[in-house]
Every structure is written in C-alpha cells, then in structure tokens.
Amino acid sequence: MSDKPDKLITDDGLRLDGRRADEIRPMKIEIGVLSRADGSCYLEWGRNKILVGVFGPREAHPRRLQRADTAVIRYRYNMASFSVEDRARPGPSRRSIEISKVSREAFEPVIMAELFPKTAIDIFVEILQADAGTRTAAINASSIALADAGIPMKGLVTSCAFGKVDGQIVLDLNKEEDNYGEADFPVAMTQDGEITLLQMDGHLTPEEIKKGLELIKKGCKEILEIQQTVLRKKFETPVEEPEAKAEETEIEAEETEPSLEYAPEAAVVEEVIEEAEELEEELSEETTEAGAVTETVPEAEELEEIVKEAEAEVVDGEAIEEAIEAEAEEEAEEETEEEAEEEAEEEAEEEAEEEAEEEAEEEAEEEAEEEAEEEAKGPWKVVKDPSESGSRGENDE
C-alpha cells in the first residue's frame, strides 16, 4: 500500500486525479465480449476492469434449488488473485460472499423472475483489476449484461458511491480516497430512483448523507445515460434520414422516365399537335357570335396543312414500324430456312451412315456363309473306283 498523501483535495478543490467533488471517473463499456454467455459486458471505470457473464434462464441444478413460482437469481462476485497489488488467496472470501449477496438483492426488485419458474439466472462477475468501487462497477456491468442476455427487467440498475475525504463529500471514490478517506457510502438504484442497495462504512451526519445522496442521483443519472447509449448502439436499427430517402426517390424517377431518343417521330407529332391546339384556340377567339368565320380562312387552311403533315408523319412512322417488322420477319424466315437446311443435311448424313452400316453387315454375312460352306466341304476329295470303270468297259465291248 502506498504512503498516505498529505492532501487528497487540493486548495483549488481538485482531487488527486484532477476531478472535482461531483464528477465520476471516465467509463468505458463493451457488450457481447463472451460468445458462450447469453449476455456479457466488459467495463472499465477509472482503473477498474470488470468482466461479467450472464447465463439463463436455464434449468436450475441441483433440483432442490428450484422454485415453482419464480426463477432463482444467483450472483457470484470474485476477485482475481492478480487484481490487487498484494496477491490474494484464490477462492471466495467473506467479503466476496457478502458483496455477492447484497448485489443479488439489488437486482431482485427489477428482474421479472416470475416469468421463468423452476429456472436459474446466473450472473458471474470477475474483477480483473481493482481500484476502489468494484461492487458498484460490477452492478453497472451486470445490468448491461442482463440486458444483453434479453432478461426481462423493469429497468436498468445503476450504482455509485460517495464518501467523505478531507472533511468534504465527494462522488465516486478512487483508490487513495477509499483507503484514506473517512467514509464510504455505496448506493444502487433503478432508473426510476428506487434505491435497491445502500451501505455505509464510516461516520456521516444526516446533513452529509443528504448531500451525498444528491451527488449519487447526479452520478447515477450520468451512468444511466452511458448504459442506454451503449445498448442503443447495439440493438437499435439505424433510421434513414428523410432527405436521403427523397434523393433515392428522385434518382429512381430519373431512371424510370421514358426517353424520346428512340421515338423522334412521336416527339415531332406532339409538337405539331400542340401547335394545332394553339391555332384552334386562336380561331375560337376570333370567331363571330353567329359562328361564321370571316377572317380566319388562311389560318384554317394553315391548320389543315399542319394536321395533314402530322398525319403524314404519323403514317411515315407507321411505315417505318412496318418496315422494321418486315425485316424482322425476313430474318426469321431466313433463320428458319437455314435450320431446315441444316436438318436436311443431318438427315442425309444419318441415312448415308445407315446405308454404309447395312452394306457392311451384308458383306459380313456373305463372308460368314462362304466360310461355312468351305468348312462343310472339308479337306477330302471324291475319287472314282477304277474297278468300276474297267467293268463297264468290258460290258460295253
């Protein structure tokens, strides 16, 4: 343990780490650091480093611990042997057992354990590095881990401590203030302001407790904002700004607008029709009350010519379309003829192959027949009996 400093609070009202009396230490939170746990959290608060894993709801073992109407909440607080300067003895100590009990009781009012009867919710806290206020830091980390695990709760739990240092009430004690201060007062509360944990070590007057609780409310509010910010980053889906959506809609509209580059005749016809409509309006304005048109004959003739030109252009457009269709039909016919020729060639080749095969088979059969005849004759020849030829001669004489 280091030597006691002369002053824990300077004449300027600053503490040894540069904070004012109502300021908390910087906090860093990471969610989901353990893949095998249902929920997990890593928290750094000052020089405190804490890891929390939540498992459950799951079947409670041994079965004798099960409760028929609610889930069993189990909280295990453990300090690693290397978490403090003097190497601690491994295993739970009386202090660890006491902190585990009061921390579990701090969460029982907010966890909706009645939804999971005959099950257990296990919270494992491992202090990797201790620097005063480990129980309050563990409660803050456990609250985040429970939310990460999806455990139904009435609200988040935040925890902070105040103490008395050099006769002054300060918020969130550091290591030196915890070791050499005059009092330590840890508190845990829900986001609605309900106190779920309250302990005191030292001597404080009612006025000092009242002032300290005001600081606790301020500190817990800041911690709650940090917790909510971290959870939103993980679980809230990003909302697109309306300006971005409007830009995307405009881009889609530009892409879907029809282009007149592929229909120049249609554009010309539209222009002609617009001119014709304008002339019709002018004609209707200049007509007399009796309906007789006196001075608009040239304009009417001009209108007729424009309409005829438009019809001619439309006809030209139709002719172009017909020509395109005719070309397409010719191409299709040519393709059909080519396919027919190819099929005829293939059929001729197949027939030639079949004829060649038949001829080869016939030749093979003829050769086989000839071989069979030769085998039937054998190697012997028929020789005439000479006596028969002599006797016949004598008789003839």
C-alpha positions in Angstrom: 0.0 0.0 0.0 1.3 3.4 -0.9 2.0 6.1 1.6 -0.8 8.5 2.6 -0.7 11.8 0.7 -0.7 15.0 2.6 -3.9 16.2 1.0 -6.5 14.3 -1.0 -8.1 17.5 -2.2 -6.1 20.5 -3.2 -6.7 24.1 -2.3 -8.3 24.6 -5.8 -10.9 22.0 -4.9 -9.5 19.4 -7.2 -8.8 15.7 -6.3 -5.6 13.8 -6.9 -6.9 12.6 -10.3 -8.0 16.1 -11.4 -11.7 15.6 -10.8 -14.0 17.9 -8.9 -16.1 16.7 -6.0 -19.2 16.0 -8.1 -17.5 14.2 -11.1 -17.3 10.5 -11.7 -14.4 8.7 -13.3 -14.4 8.0 -17.0 -16.3 4.9 -18.0 -15.9 2.5 -21.0 -18.3 -0.3 -21.8 -18.3 -3.1 -24.3 -21.2 -5.5 -24.9 -21.1 -9.1 -26.1 -17.5 -9.9 -25.4 -18.2 -13.5 -24.4 -19.5 -15.7 -27.2 -20.6 -18.6 -25.0 -22.6 -16.5 -22.5 -26.2 -15.4 -23.1 -25.1 -11.9 -22.2 -21.8 -10.3 -21.3 -20.2 -7.0 -20.6 -16.7 -5.6 -20.1 -16.4 -2.4 -18.1 -13.6 -0.1 -17.3 -14.3 2.6 -14.7 -11.2 4.5 -13.8 -8.6 1.8 -13.3 -11.3 -0.9 -12.5 -11.5 -3.6 -15.1 -14.5 -6.0 -14.7 -15.9 -8.8 -16.8 -19.5 -10.1 -16.4 -21.2 -13.1 -18.0 -24.9 -13.9 -17.7 -26.4 -17.4 -18.3 -30.0 -18.2 -18.3 -32.8 -18.6 -17.8 -31.8 -22.2 -17.7 -32.7 -25.3 -15.7 -31.6 -25.0 -12.1 -29.2 -27.6 -10.6 -29.5 -29.2 -8.1 -33.2 -29.5 -8.4 -33.8 -28.8 -4.8 -32.9 -25.1 -5.5 -35.8 -24.8 -8.0 -38.8 -22.7 -7.1 -42.2 -23.4 -8.5 -43.3 -19.8 -8.9 -40.2 -17.9 -9.9 -36.6 -18.1 -11.2 -33.6 -18.3 -8.8 -31.1 -15.5 -9.2 -27.5 -16.4 -8.4 -24.8 -13.7 -8.3 -21.2 -14.7 -7.9 -18.6 -11.9 -7.3 -15.0 -12.9 -7.5 -11.7 -11.0 -7.4 -8.9 -12.5 -9.5 -5.8 -13.2 -7.5 -3.8 -10.7 -9.6 -6.5 -7.9 -9.4 -4.8 -6.2 -6.4 -1.2 -5.3 -5.5 -0.9 -8.0 -2.9 -1.7 -11.3 -4.4 -5.0 -12.5 -3.0 -5.7 -16.1 -2.0 -7.8 -17.8 -4.7 -11.4 -18.8 -3.8 -14.3 -16.9 -2.3 -13.6 -14.8 0.7 -16.0 -13.4 3.3 -16.0 -10.1 1.5 -16.8 -11.7 -1.8 -19.7 -13.7 -0.3 -21.1 -10.5 1.3 -20.9 -8.5 -1.9 -22.5 -11.3 -3.9 -25.4 -11.4 -1.5 -26.1 -7.6 -1.5 -25.6 -7.3 -5.2 -28.1 -10.1 -5.9 -30.6 -8.4 -3.6 -30.0 -5.2 -5.7 -31.3 -6.9 -8.8 -34.2 -8.9 -7.4 -36.7 -6.0 -7.5 -36.1 -5.3 -11.2 -35.7 -8.8 -12.7 -39.0 -10.3 -13.7 -38.1 -13.7 -12.4 -41.8 -14.8 -12.1 -41.8 -15.3 -15.9 -39.4 -18.2 -15.6 -40.4 -20.6 -12.8 -38.1 -23.6 -12.0 -35.2 -21.9 -13.7 -32.0 -20.1 -12.7 -30.4 -16.9 -13.8 -26.6 -16.9 -13.1 -24.5 -13.7 -13.0 -20.8 -14.3 -12.9 -18.6 -11.2 -12.0 -14.8 -11.4 -12.4 -12.7 -8.5 -11.1 -9.6 -8.3 -13.3 -8.2 -5.1 -11.8 -9.4 -3.4 -8.6 -9.2 0.3 -8.0 -12.0 1.1 -5.4 -15.7 0.9 -6.0 -15.6 -2.6 -7.5 -19.0 -3.6 -6.2 -20.7 -0.5 -7.7 -18.8 -1.1 -11.0 -19.8 -4.7 -11.0 -23.5 -3.8 -10.6 -23.3 -1.4 -13.5 -21.7 -4.0 -15.7 -24.1 -6.7 -14.6 -27.1 -4.5 -15.5 -25.7 -4.2 -19.1 -25.0 -8.0 -19.3 -28.6 -8.8 -18.2 -30.0 -6.5 -20.9 -27.7 -8.1 -23.4 -29.0 -11.6 -22.4 -32.6 -10.4 -23.0 -33.6 -10.9 -19.4 -36.9 -9.0 -18.8 -36.4 -6.2 -16.3 -38.4 -3.3 -15.1 -35.4 -1.0 -15.8 -31.7 -0.8 -15.6 -29.8 -0.6 -12.3 -27.1 1.9 -11.7 -24.7 2.2 -8.8 -22.3 4.7 -7.5 -20.7 5.7 -4.1 -19.9 8.9 -2.3 -17.6 9.4 0.6 -16.0 11.8 2.9 -12.5 13.0 2.1 -10.6 15.7 4.0 -13.9 16.7 5.5 -15.7 17.1 2.1 -18.3 15.0 0.5 -17.1 13.7 -2.9 -18.6 11.4 -5.6 -17.1 8.1 -6.8 -14.1 7.5 -4.6 -10.8 6.4 -6.2 -8.2 4.1 -4.6 -6.5 6.7 -2.4 -9.7 8.2 -1.3 -11.1 4.8 -0.5 -8.1 3.8 1.5 -7.5 7.0 3.4 -11.0 8.6 3.4 -13.3 9.0 6.4 -16.4 7.3 5.0 -17.7 5.2 2.1 -21.4 5.1 1.1 -22.2 2.8 -1.9 -25.8 3.0 -3.4 -27.6 1.2 -6.2 -30.9 2.5 -7.6 -33.3 1.8 -10.5 -33.8 4.3 -13.3 -37.0 5.4 -11.5 -34.9 6.5 -8.5 -35.9 3.5 -6.2 -32.9 2.5 -4.0 -32.1 -1.2 -4.1 -28.8 -1.2 -2.3 -27.5 1.1 0.5 -24.4 0.5 2.7 -22.2 2.7 4.8 -18.7 2.4 6.1 -17.6 5.2 8.4 -19.3 8.1 10.2 -21.5 10.6 8.5 -24.0 13.2 9.8 -27.6 13.3 8.4 -26.7 16.5 6.5 -23.7 14.8 4.9 -25.8 11.8 3.9 -28.4 14.1 2.3 -25.8 16.0 0.4 -24.1 12.7 -0.7 -27.4 11.3 -1.9 -27.9 14.3 -4.1 -24.5 13.6 -5.6 -25.5 9.9 -6.0 -28.5 10.9 -8.1 -26.4 13.0 -10.3 -23.8 10.3 -10.8 -26.3 7.5 -11.4 -28.1 9.7 -14.0 -24.8 10.1 -15.9 -24.1 6.4 -15.7 -27.6 5.5 -16.9 -27.1 7.7 -20.0 -23.9 5.9 -20.7 -25.6 2.5 -20.3 -28.5 3.5 -22.6 -26.2 4.9 -25.2 -24.2 1.6 -25.4 -27.4 -0.5 -25.6 -28.9 1.7 -28.3 -25.7 1.3 -30.4 -26.1 -2.5 -30.4 -29.9 -3.0 -30.5 -31.4 -0.1 -32.3 -31.7 -0.2 -36.1 -30.4 2.9 -37.9 -33.2 5.2 -39.2 -32.6 6.7 -42.6 -33.0 10.4 -42.8 -35.9 11.7 -45.0 -33.6 13.7 -47.1 -31.7 10.6 -48.1 -34.9 8.8 -49.0 -36.0 11.8 -51.1 -32.8 11.7 -53.0 -33.2 8.0 -53.7 -36.7 8.6 -54.9 -35.6 11.3 -57.3 -32.8 9.0 -58.7 -35.3 6.2 -59.3 -37.7 8.7 -61.0 -34.9 9.9 -63.3 -34.1 6.3 -64.2 -37.7 5.3 -65.0 -38.6 8.4 -67.1 -39.1 7.4 -70.7 -36.6 8.8 -73.2 -37.6 10.3 -76.6 -34.3 9.4 -78.2 -35.8 6.2 -79.6 -39.0 7.8 -80.8 -38.2 11.1 -82.7 -41.4 10.8 -84.8 -43.5 10.8 -81.7 -41.8 14.0 -80.4 -42.5 15.8 -83.7 -46.1 14.7 -83.7 -46.6 16.0 -80.2 -45.1 19.4 -81.2 -47.4 19.6 -84.2 -50.5 18.7 -82.1 -49.6 21.4 -79.6 -49.3 24.0 -82.4 -52.6 22.8 -83.8 -54.3 23.2 -80.4 -52.9 26.8 -80.1 -54.3 27.7 -83.5 -57.6 26.2 -82.6 -57.8 28.4 -79.5 -56.9 31.5 -81.6 -59.6 30.6 -84.2 -62.2 30.1 -81.5 -61.4 33.5 -80.0 -61.7 35.3 -83.4 -65.0 33.6 -84.5 -68.1 35.8 -84.6 -71.2 35.4 -82.4 -73.1 33.7 -85.2 -70.4 31.2 -85.6 -69.3 32.5 -89.1 -65.6 32.7 -89.6 -64.7 35.6 -91.9 -61.0 36.4 -91.5 -59.6 33.1 -90.4 -59.8 31.2 -93.6 -56.0 31.4 -94.2 -55.4 30.3 -90.7 -57.8 27.4 -91.1 -56.0 26.3 -94.2 -52.7 26.5 -92.4 -54.2 24.4 -89.6 -55.4 21.8 -92.1 -51.9 21.7 -93.7 -50.3 21.2 -90.3 -52.7 18.4 -89.4 -52.0 16.7 -92.8 -48.3 17.0 -92.2 -48.7 15.4 -88.8 -50.8 12.6 -90.2 -48.2 12.1 -92.9 -45.5 12.0 -90.3 -47.6 9.5 -88.3 -48.0 7.5 -91.4 -44.3 7.7 -92.0 -43.8 6.4 -88.5 -46.2 3.6 -89.1 -44.4 2.8 -92.4 -41.1 2.7 -90.6 -42.5 0.3 -88.0 -44.0 -1.9 -90.7 -40.6 -1.9 -92.5 -38.9 -2.9 -89.3 -41.4 -5.7 -88.7 -41.0 -6.9 -92.3 -37.2 -7.0 -91.9 -37.7 -9.0 -88.6 -40.0 -11.4 -90.4 -37.5 -11.9 -93.3 -34.7 -12.5 -90.8 -36.9 -15.1 -89.0 -37.7 -16.8 -92.3 -34.0 -16.9 -93.3 -33.2 -18.4 -89.9 -36.0 -21.0 -90.4 -34.7 -21.9 -93.8 -31.1 -22.3 -92.5 -32.4 -24.5 -89.7 -34.4 -26.6 -92.3 -31.3 -27.0 -94.5 -29.2 -28.0 -91.5 -31.8 -30.6 -90.5 -31.9 -31.9 -94.1 -28.1 -32.3 -94.2 -28.1 -34.0 -90.9 -30.8 -36.4 -92.1 -28.9 -37.2 -95.3 -25.7 -37.9 -93.3 -27.6 -40.2 -91.0 -29.1 -42.1 -94.0 -25.7 -42.4 -95.6 -24.3 -43.8 -92.3 -27.2 -46.3 -92.0 -26.7 -47.5 -95.6 -22.9 -47.9 -95.0 -23.7 -49.9 -91.9 -26.2 -52.1 -93.8 -23.7 -52.8 -96.6 -21.0 -53.7 -94.0 -23.5 -56.1 -92.3 -24.4 -57.8 -95.7 -20.7 -58.2 -96.6 -20.0 -59.7 -93.2 -22.9 -62.1 -93.6 -21.7 -63.2 -97.1 -18.2 -63.8 -95.8 -19.7 -65.9 -92.9 -21.7 -68.0 -95.4 -18.7 -68.7 -97.6 -16.6 -69.7 -94.6 -19.4 -72.1 -93.5 -19.6 -73.7 -97.0 -15.8 -74.3 -97.1 -15.9 -75.8 -93.6 -18.7 -78.1 -94.8 -16.7 -79.5 -97.8 -13.7 -80.4 -95.7 -10.2 -81.3 -96.9 -11.2 -84.6 -98.7 -11.9 -85.1 -102.4 -14.2 -87.7 -104.0 -12.1 -90.3 -106.1 -13.8 -92.8 -108.5 -13.2 -96.6 -108.1 -11.0 -97.9 -111.1 -12.7 -101.3 -111.0 -16.0 -99.8 -111.8 -14.6 -98.0 -114.8 -13.0 -101.3 -116.1 -16.0 -103.5 -115.8 -18.1 -101.0 -117.5 -15.7 -101.2 -120.5 -15.9 -104.9 -120.8 -19.6 -105.0 -120.9 -19.6 -102.3 -123.5 -17.4 -104.4 -125.7 
